[in-house]
Amino acid sequence: MMLDSLGETEAAKCIEDTVIRVTRENIKDLGAGRMGYSTTEVGDLVAAGLWAYQIFLMTHLNGRLHTPSVFLY
């Protein structure tokens, strides 16, 4: 991933893990036209998954928001 090559390894891992989870949990078939979601909808699922991950971390790190620097821009 580009973020990894830019030194943002933590952010890259967050995104990669979220894409894997969304693919496993939401995508029925990876074949073109058989996913059940548009490209925009898949992007929305990944963005929502990243947001949920941040909320999870915040609630489990005593209220400290654990945000890789790339998410601060």
C-alpha positions in Angstrom: 0.0 0.0 0.0 1.1 3.5 -0.6 0.7 4.5 3.1 3.1 1.7 4.1 5.7 3.0 1.6 5.3 6.5 3.1 6.1 5.2 6.5 2.5 5.2 7.8 2.6 1.5 8.6 0.1 1.7 11.4 -2.5 3.4 9.2 -1.8 1.0 6.4 -2.4 -1.9 8.7 -5.7 -0.4 10.0 -7.0 0.0 6.4 -5.8 -3.4 5.3 -7.3 -5.1 8.3 -10.6 -3.3 7.7 -10.7 -4.2 4.1 -10.2 -7.8 4.9 -12.9 -7.8 7.6 -15.4 -6.0 5.4 -14.7 -8.5 2.5 -15.2 -11.5 4.8 -18.3 -10.2 6.6 -20.1 -8.3 3.9 -19.1 -9.3 0.4 -20.9 -12.4 -0.8 -18.9 -13.0 -4.0 -15.8 -11.2 -5.3 -16.8 -11.8 -9.0 -17.6 -8.7 -11.0 -21.3 -8.0 -10.8 -21.9 -10.5 -8.1 -20.7 -8.6 -5.0 -24.1 -7.1 -4.2 -22.5 -3.7 -3.7 -21.3 -0.8 -5.9 -17.8 0.5 -5.6 -19.1 3.5 -3.7 -20.9 1.2 -1.3 -17.8 -0.9 -0.7 -15.9 2.3 0.0 -18.6 3.4 2.5 -18.4 0.0 4.3 -14.6 0.3 4.6 -14.9 3.9 5.9 -17.6 2.9 8.4 -15.4 0.0 9.5 -12.4 2.4 10.1 -14.6 4.7 12.1 -15.9 1.8 14.2 -12.4 0.6 14.7 -11.4 4.1 16.0 -14.4 4.2 18.4 -13.4 0.7 19.6 -9.9 1.8 20.3 -11.0 5.0 22.0 -13.3 3.2 24.4 -10.6 0.6 25.2 -7.7 3.0 25.7 -9.2 5.0 28.6 -10.7 7.6 26.3 -7.5 8.3 24.5 -8.1 8.6 20.8 -5.5 6.3 19.1 -5.2 7.8 15.7 -2.4 7.2 13.2 -1.1 10.5 12.0 -2.5 10.0 8.5 -6.0 10.1 9.8 -5.5 13.6 11.3 -5.2 15.3 7.9 
